[in-house]
Amino acid sequence: MKENINTALLVLITLMVGYGTFFKEDSKIVYNQGRGAQANMAQPASTPISQPAQNQNFDQDFTAQTTINNAQDQGNIQSTNPPTSVAFAETNHDFGTIKQDTENTKVFTFKNTGDKPLLIESARGSCGCTVPNYPKQPIPPGQSGEIEVVYSPGKQKGLQTKSVTIIANTEPRTTVLQIKADVEEV
């Protein structure tokens, strides 16, 4: 009897994890002209990592261009928000040598270079060790914002490259930020 209950619980947990991984939808912000932001549902997107954009000095009027490689997903994801453009001061960061079990934070600064409000619909790390925090409110044209990325390598070791995929009402819709680190074993 106890064995049957354990088996049933294992099957239930497997089904719940499978549902959460493959079928659950993520929320996004949708801009309705004249009405502000409201919640809507969209399917999650997986994005291949593209070539990193060249780092630019932030003092150079936001001339950095983001590098995107999302042609196959763009057809599946349609934005109902008016398109705008964004420029990041840098899209790559190298933490250098860090230790296992540490928290390492990088703040990526960006500017809305378009003429419509910038709405970041989602920001996802490539794994659970890379956690982004992004503005949920619209960024007006000409204004700046920040995306904080916390990298916690845990027991990883050696050279690591992680990414954060940002989906927004920009053209193209996806921007990839990359972080690197050489993790020393403690």
N, C-alpha and C positions, 0 to 999 in steps of 0.2 A: 504494500500500500504506500509506504513512504517513498519507495522508488518511483512509483507512478506519479506521485505529486511532484517530486523533483524533476522528472521528465517533462511534465506538463508546464511547470514553471520555466524550464529552460526553453521550451518551444515558444511560450508566450514572450519571453524576453527577446528571443531571436526575431520574432515577428515585429515587435515594437522597434527594435534597432533597425531592422530592414525598412520598415515604414518611414522612420525618421531620416534614414539615409537616402532613400530612393524616391519617396513619394511626397514628402512634406514640402509645402511651398513656403518661401520666405516673404516677409513683408517688404514693401518699398514705399517711398514717398512719391506721390503724384501731385504735380502742380496743376491746379485748375486756374486758368487766367482769372484774376480778380477775386479768387476765393481762398488763396493761400495754399497750404499743404494739407493733405489728408492721407490716410493709410489706404493701400491697395495691395493686391497680391500679385506676385510674379514668380515664374519658375526660376530656380537657381541656375547660374551659368558656370560652366567650368571653362577656364581660359588657359590656353597654352602660354608659356612664358616666352616673351619676345626678346629681341636683342635689347639690352639696356640703352637708354638714352645717355648721352654724354652729360656728365655733371656740369652744372653751370654755377657761377658765383651768384648767390642770392641778391647781391647788390646790383646786378646787371639788369634791372627792370623786367624780371621774369621772362627772359628770352628762351628758357629751356623748353624744348618740345618733348612731349611724351612719346614713347615708342609703343605701338600697339600691334598686336597680331591676333585679331579676333574675327577674321572675315567669316568663318563658318558659323559663329555664334550670333553675329549681328543680325542675320536674317531671322533668327528665332526669337530675338528679344527686341520688342518695339517700345520706344519711349513715347508716352503721351505728353511729355513735358517739352516746352519750347527749347530748341537746342541752343547751347552756348559753347564757350571754349574755356579751357583752363590751362595754366602754365605752372609747372612746379619748379621751384628753385633748384631742386635736384631730385632725381628719381632712383638713385643708388646710394647706398651707404655701406662702408666697411667698418665694422666695429674693431677690427684688428684682432689681437689675441685676447680672449676672455676665458674665464674659468667656468667649469660645469656648475650647475645649480645657482646661477646668478641671474638677475633681471637686468636687461640692457635696453635702454629706451632711446629711440630716435624720433625726433619731430620733423616731419616733412611739411614744409610750408608751400602753399599754393596761392594763386590769385585767379579770380574770375576775370578773364580777359575778354569775355563776350559782352553782349548787350541785354542778356536775359539772366534771371536768377539762376545760380548754379545749385543743383539738387543732387547730392550724393545719395544714391539709392542703397548702395551696400559697399562694404569693404571687407574682404575675406583674406585671412592668412592662409598660406599654403599648407600649414599644419597647425595643430593645437599649441605649438610652442611660439607661434608668431601671432600676436593679438593686436589688431588695429582698433583705435578709438577715433571716430570721425564726427564732424559736425552733422547733426540731424536737421538743423534749420537751414533754409535757403541762404546762400551767400550772394548778396547783391552784386551787380556789375561793378567792377573796379575794386571790390573789397577782397581781403585776404582771409585765409583760414589755415588750419593745421590738422594734420593727421598724425596722431601719436602711435608709434608701433613699438610694442614691448616684445623683445625676444628673450625667452627663457629656455636655454638649451637643455636643462635637465641633465641627463647622463649622456647626451650626444657628445661626440668627440671628433676632432679633426676639422677639416675645412667644411663649412656649411654655407649653403646659399638658400635663402628663403624669399618668398615673394608675398606681396599683398596686392590683390586684384580689386580695383575700384570700378564700380559701375555708376555712371552719372549721366545727366542729360547733355552730354558732350558729343561731338563728332570727331573721331569714333567714340563709342560709348564706354570702352574699357581702357583703363590706364593701369600699368603694372609698375609697382615700386619694388625694388629689390634690396635686400640686406645680405651682408656676408660677415662671416666671423670664423676665426680659427679657435676652436674650443679646446682648451687644455684640460686633461684629466686631473682631478684632485685626489 
